[in-house]
Amino acid sequence: MGIDVILEMSGNPIAIKQAFESLRPGGRFSILGIPDKPMEIDLGKDIILNIL
């Protein structure tokens, strides 16, 4: 279970991380807000595992 579609507009790195964790497997995620500093995304954990 999880959220089907997430539109993240704040650009806050904490909100982006929480949104990835809330996404259902196969869900869609759009980052529309721009973070004010560089951030890391763990592709293996946050993206690839959520696709399955």
N, C-alpha and C positions, 0 to 999 in steps of 0.2 A: 504494500500500500504506500501511498504517498501522493504528492501533488502532480497533476497531469501537465500543467503549463505554468511556468513561472516567468514573470516579467519583472526583473529587478531594476529599479530606477534610481535608487539612492547612490549607488557607487560605493557604498560603505563595505570594506572588505569583510567585516564580521557578518553583515547581512548576506553578502554573496556566498560565504561559506555555509551559513545556516540554510540558505535556499538550496544549495547543492545537496545538503544532507536531507532535505525534505522532499526532494524530487523522487518520483516513483521510477522504477526501472523502465526505460523506454520513454520517459517524459521529455518535454521540451523546455529549454532554459534560454532566455534571452537576457543578456546583460546590457541594459540601455543607459544606465548611469556610468559615468567615468570616474574611477577611483582617483583620488588626488595624489596618490603615490603608487609605485609599482607593487604588485602583489603576486604571490605564487598560487598556482592551482595544481594540485596533485592529480595529473591526468589519469593515472592508474586507478586511484581510489574514487575520485569525484566524477570522472566522465566515463571511462571504460566500464567500470563495474555497474554503473547506473544504466547502461545500455542493455545489459543482459536481463 
